[in-house]
């Protein structure tokens, strides 16, 4: 009987030890927290337009009535309005901006104006410190075009409002020295201006940004 009491007492002691262990586990203080990351998407958006010019040389001065294309009737000694203007839209990130000027009919163009033809020699209102010519000339012999690059002078800072940049130039002139034969060679010549923008963040400078640029 005495041995039975000892066994019962030992079992009760073990139960107390187990109970103490369980209660000790339940007594730990705990806390839970979390971090939720919300991502928004940055963007760069621009528009390009120019004054609405009539074939007789008159043009629309209302900035709200700007267009994407114009037709010109060329005459020697005449000056024509053309003011390509980029607007960086509200909410865009810091960005580099450039314009590419592509002129068709390259073979005849060089025959009339010379092999070293540069558009800046025939335009007015161009500020070379605002839109910097890189002197990079891309000639596409298959399309018979010449393309010239002009980069905006600085990073265009992000803004809650639209940012209208200075126009690339304001006018172009057909020299009075061109005769009828030369003028006929320029028939159906087109000047196409394309604007590009790319985020500034992540690039050491404009060269690095434009080297990485891929047009969508």
C-alpha positions in Angstrom: 0.0 0.0 0.0 2.9 2.3 0.8 4.4 1.7 -2.6 1.0 2.4 -4.3 0.9 5.8 -2.5 4.4 6.6 -3.7 3.5 5.8 -7.3 0.4 7.9 -7.1 2.3 10.8 -5.6 4.9 10.5 -8.5 2.2 10.5 -11.1 0.6 13.6 -9.5 4.0 15.4 -9.5 4.5 14.6 -13.2 1.0 16.0 -14.0 1.9 19.1 -12.2 5.1 19.5 -14.1 3.4 19.1 -17.5 0.6 21.5 -16.4 3.2 24.1 -15.4 4.9 23.7 -18.8 1.7 24.2 -20.7 0.6 27.2 -18.7 4.1 28.7 -19.1 3.7 28.5 -22.9 0.3 30.1 -22.8 1.7 32.9 -20.7 4.1 34.3 -23.4 3.3 37.8 -24.6 2.9 38.0 -28.4 2.4 40.7 -30.9 1.9 40.8 -34.7 2.4 43.6 -37.2 2.7 44.0 -40.9 3.9 46.5 -43.6 1.8 47.0 -46.7 3.6 48.5 -49.7 1.6 50.4 -52.2 3.2 51.1 -55.6 2.1 53.8 -58.1 3.4 53.8 -61.7 5.4 56.8 -62.9 5.0 58.1 -66.4 6.4 60.5 -69.0 4.0 62.0 -71.5 4.4 64.8 -74.1 2.6 66.4 -77.0 3.9 68.1 -80.1 2.1 70.7 -82.2 2.6 73.8 -84.3 0.7 76.9 -85.4 -2.0 76.3 -88.0 -0.5 77.8 -91.2 -2.4 78.5 -94.4 -0.9 78.0 -97.8 -1.1 81.7 -98.4 1.3 82.2 -95.4 -1.3 83.5 -92.8 -1.5 81.5 -89.6 -3.7 81.0 -86.6 -2.4 82.8 -83.5 -4.8 81.2 -81.0 -2.7 78.6 -79.1 -5.8 76.4 -78.7 -6.0 76.0 -82.5 -2.7 74.3 -83.1 -2.2 71.4 -85.5 -0.1 68.3 -86.2 0.7 69.1 -89.9 0.8 72.0 -92.4 1.1 72.3 -96.2 3.3 75.0 -97.7 3.6 76.5 -101.2 7.3 77.3 -101.5 8.4 80.5 -103.2 12.0 81.9 -103.5 12.7 84.6 -100.9 9.7 83.8 -98.8 9.6 83.1 -95.0 7.1 80.6 -93.6 5.8 80.1 -90.0 6.7 76.8 -88.4 7.1 76.6 -84.6 7.3 73.0 -83.4 6.4 73.1 -79.6 6.7 70.3 -77.0 4.4 70.2 -74.0 5.5 67.9 -71.1 2.2 66.9 -69.5 1.3 67.4 -65.9 2.4 64.5 -63.6 5.3 63.4 -65.8 8.5 62.5 -64.1 11.8 64.4 -64.5 12.7 63.9 -68.2 15.0 64.5 -71.0 13.4 65.8 -74.2 14.6 66.0 -77.8 13.3 66.7 -81.3 14.3 64.9 -84.5 13.9 66.9 -87.7 13.7 64.6 -90.7 13.8 66.1 -94.2 12.9 64.0 -97.3 14.2 64.3 -100.8 17.8 64.3 -99.5 19.5 63.9 -102.8 17.9 66.9 -104.4 18.1 68.9 -101.1 21.9 68.5 -101.2 22.0 69.2 -104.9 20.3 72.6 -104.2 21.8 73.6 -100.9 25.1 71.7 -100.9 26.4 68.5 -99.3 26.8 70.2 -95.9 23.1 71.2 -95.7 22.1 72.0 -92.1 18.5 73.0 -91.3 19.6 75.6 -88.7 21.1 77.7 -91.6 17.6 78.2 -93.0 15.5 78.7 -89.9 14.7 81.7 -87.7 13.9 81.9 -84.0 16.1 79.0 -83.1 18.0 79.4 -79.8 21.0 77.1 -79.9 21.4 77.4 -76.1 17.8 76.1 -75.5 17.6 73.4 -78.2 21.1 72.2 -78.6 22.1 70.7 -82.0 24.2 67.6 -81.5 25.3 67.8 -85.1 24.3 64.2 -85.4 23.1 63.6 -88.9 21.4 60.3 -89.8 21.1 59.7 -93.5 18.8 57.0 -94.7 19.7 56.3 -98.3 16.8 53.9 -98.8 14.2 56.5 -97.7 16.3 59.3 -99.1 16.1 61.3 -95.8 18.3 63.3 -93.5 17.6 63.5 -89.8 19.0 66.0 -87.3 18.8 65.9 -83.5 18.1 68.8 -81.2 18.1 68.2 -77.4 16.4 70.4 -74.8 19.0 72.2 -72.7 18.2 70.6 -69.3 16.1 68.1 -67.5 12.4 69.1 -67.5 11.4 68.9 -63.9 8.2 67.1 -62.7 5.3 69.4 -62.3 1.6 69.3 -61.3 1.0 71.5 -64.4 1.7 71.2 -68.1 5.2 72.5 -69.0 5.3 74.2 -72.4 8.8 74.3 -73.7 10.2 77.0 -76.0 9.5 76.3 -79.7 12.3 74.6 -81.6 12.3 77.5 -84.1 9.7 80.0 -85.5 10.2 80.3 -89.2 12.0 78.8 -92.2 13.1 80.7 -95.3 13.5 79.7 -98.9 16.6 81.7 -100.2 15.9 84.2 -102.9 18.9 82.8 -104.8 17.1 79.6 -105.7 15.8 79.6 -109.2 12.8 77.9 -110.7 14.8 74.8 -111.7 16.1 74.3 -108.2 12.7 75.0 -106.6 11.2 72.3 -108.9 13.7 69.8 -107.4 12.2 70.4 -103.9 8.7 69.5 -105.1 6.9 67.3 -102.4 9.8 67.7 -99.9 8.6 67.1 -96.4 9.9 68.3 -93.0 8.8 65.9 -90.2 9.5 66.8 -86.6 9.2 64.0 -84.0 9.5 64.7 -80.2 10.8 62.1 -77.7 11.0 62.2 -73.9 12.6 59.7 -71.5 12.8 59.6 -67.8 15.9 61.2 -66.3 16.1 59.1 -63.2 18.5 56.2 -63.5 20.8 57.8 -66.1 24.1 59.5 -65.5 23.4 62.1 -68.3 21.5 62.7 -71.5 23.9 60.7 -73.6 23.2 57.6 -71.5 19.5 58.2 -71.6 19.3 58.6 -75.4 21.6 55.6 -76.0 19.1 53.5 -74.0 16.0 55.1 -75.7 13.7 52.7 -77.7 10.8 54.3 -79.4 7.4 52.7 -78.6 
